[in-house]
Amino acid sequence: QVQLVESGGGLVQPGGSLRLSCAASGSMFSIRRMGWYRQAPGKKRELVATIASGGSTVYANSVKGRFTISRDNAENTVHLQMNTLKPEDTAVYYCAAEREIVPGLRQWDYWGQGTQVTVSS
């Protein structure tokens, strides 16, 4: 029902910045939170940041103060501004959407294809 298309990944030097974008299409009426996850080689996928419809945000401790998630409900887009990037931020970053199946029951059902972020000198 929902398709997520990501853009903005690439190669950046330590201390640099990148801005990831995610465009959602389809039926968005049941979507609550949007989020970004990342997965480095050999590691489990981990939460980076989430943003609710009302704008409240949650960040992983490792990115707090450096990354900012934002959401444009009118355009059905979500962004991740990444500043002061570190080599350990290198990963495939995934956009995700949380679907409310019934009131009170939600799960992360929709995922983008992933975009590579490489932080290296």
Secondary structure as GFF3:
##gff-version 3
##sequence-region A 1 121
A	DSSP	beta_strand	2	7	.	.	.	ID=ss1
A	DSSP	beta_strand	10	12	.	.	.	ID=ss2
A	DSSP	beta_strand	18	26	.	.	.	ID=ss3
A	DSSP	beta_strand	31	39	.	.	.	ID=ss4
A	DSSP	beta_strand	46	51	.	.	.	ID=ss5
A	DSSP	beta_strand	57	59	.	.	.	ID=ss6
A	DSSP	beta_strand	67	72	.	.	.	ID=ss7
A	DSSP	beta_strand	77	82	.	.	.	ID=ss8
A	DSSP	three_ten_helix	87	89	.	.	.	ID=ss9
A	DSSP	beta_strand	91	102	.	.	.	ID=ss10
A	DSSP	beta_strand	105	111	.	.	.	ID=ss11
A	DSSP	beta_strand	115	119	.	.	.	ID=ss12
###
